[in-house]
Amino acid sequence: MSIGSFLRLSAHIQMLPVLESGEETLVGGQAVMEGVMMRAPHSYCVAVRKANGELVTEQCELARVSETYPIFKYPVLRGLGMLGQAMWLGLKALRFSANAALEGATAEGKPNEKPMEISSWIMGLNLAFSLAFFIFLYKFVPLFLATQIGAHVPALHGRLAINLVDGVIRIAIFLGFLFALSRMKDIRRVFEFHGAEHKVVFNFESGKPVTVANAQEFVTWHPRCGTSFLIVVMLISLLAYALLPIDGFVGRFAARIALLPLVIGVSYELIRFAAKRPGSLMSLLTTPGLWLQRVTTKPPSDEQAAVAIHALNGAMDLEKAQGGQLVIA
């Protein structure tokens, strides 16, 4: 794998939390390279359109993490379990789609050669790189810049001021990074499939027959999107870190890493609480994410919507084969 391909794959991994559903739900999904992964409560299906037009799928049974590990039924921990399983499934779906793309590229260039594949160790190395990059970009850089600003601007020298500036810089970096990635051609294609996934989920939730024509009637931004969840995480972390009674760069940096699981868990509980009480609180939490989804989702073509529907049908068929009954509330 070339350095360019490695970095492109890393960019896709960085986008996983943005593209995923933000909670356990009836149906949800994620955009991948030239395709969509859809999941039901106990199954999932990835559908990918290869360069030659062939549609390939991967589907499998999948228990909810709280059913396999009961500890993740408890508040705060259930958010960590949900995100952990979503990331694992997202990586698996992304690897399948990337391998389908590599297979298509090999077939076009040298038809008689064995298709290239992304090995487990390459995927693991890329994940480690992406995690290190995340900590550097969203934990180290904002705190370092805020500390430097505090050292040179007397009005921002206090503990509270430095922590608040750190949070503002973190959000600005996230928005800037997201806009920069959206300029990449392959990421924009993923955002179009992200829009297709949302439209098909909306179509399913409406109770109307799931068709391309019906799906295209819906908008591309959805309140359960991972984009909305990430915005809530950043806002909660801004408040939480601002209240830390810790001085010194090293102590603050370590605290930010140590508290990240707690921030994720609390953010999930807050979204869960708001979702059960529709109104001003839910609007307050989801509106920034809905705005940002104008960047992370793009209007899909009919062909892209058809891929999302194929993924949904695959997940639903497997769910029904297990005896599951899906009912729209």
Buried (B, 14 or more C-beta within 10 A) or exposed (E): BEEEBBEBBBBBBBBBBBBBBBBBBBBBBBBBBBBBBBBBBBBBBBBBBBEEEEBBBBBEEBEBBBEEBEEBEEEBBBBBBBBBBBBEBBBBBBBBBBBBBBBBBBBEEEEEEEEBEBEEEBBEBBBEBBEEBBBEBBBBBBBBBBBEBBEEEEEBEEBEBBBBBBBEBBBEBBBEBBEEBBEBEBBEBBBBBBBBBBBBBBBBBBEBEBBBEBBBEBEBBBBBBBBBBBBBBBBBBBEBBBEBEBEEBEEBBEBBEEBBBBBBBBBBBBBBEBBEEEEEBBEEBBEBBBEBBEBBBBBBBEEBBBBBBBBBBBBBEBBEEEEEEEEEE
